Every structure is written in structure tokens, then in C-alpha cells.
Amino acid sequence: MKRIMGAMAQTFGGGTAQLPNGEIASCDIELSIEGDLEEDIEKIKGIIESMLAPKGSQLII
């Protein structure tokens, strides 16, 4: 586990889908979280949104 903006989280999966022309269609990131889930999920969602993830991206917790 690693502390990310005050939340304890670990990445355990994810992937990227590409369109035939090579453009990124979507990304998904799978995380395991310890602690105050509701608060930590909101923190992590804010981080992901600030990274301008491609349209169609998913955060699976």
C-alpha cells in the first residue's frame, strides 16, 4: 500500500483501449483502498479527474 494524497491505496490492475487509428479510447485503473473508503474514494476520484483521463475512463474500486 502507498499513501496517495492521504489515502492508502494500491494499484492491482488496469488497462488501456485504443481505437483502430491508435487514439486512446479509454483507460481503467483498479485500486485497493484501506481506511475511510468514502473519503478516500473522493480524494482518488479528484486526482484521476485532475489528470484529464480520456472520455470513457473508469475508476474501479
Summary of the structure (lengths in Angstrom):
residues: 61
radius of gyration: 12.7
end to end distance: 14.1
largest distance: 41.3
contacts: 146
relative contact order: 0.28
helix: 23%
strand: 48%
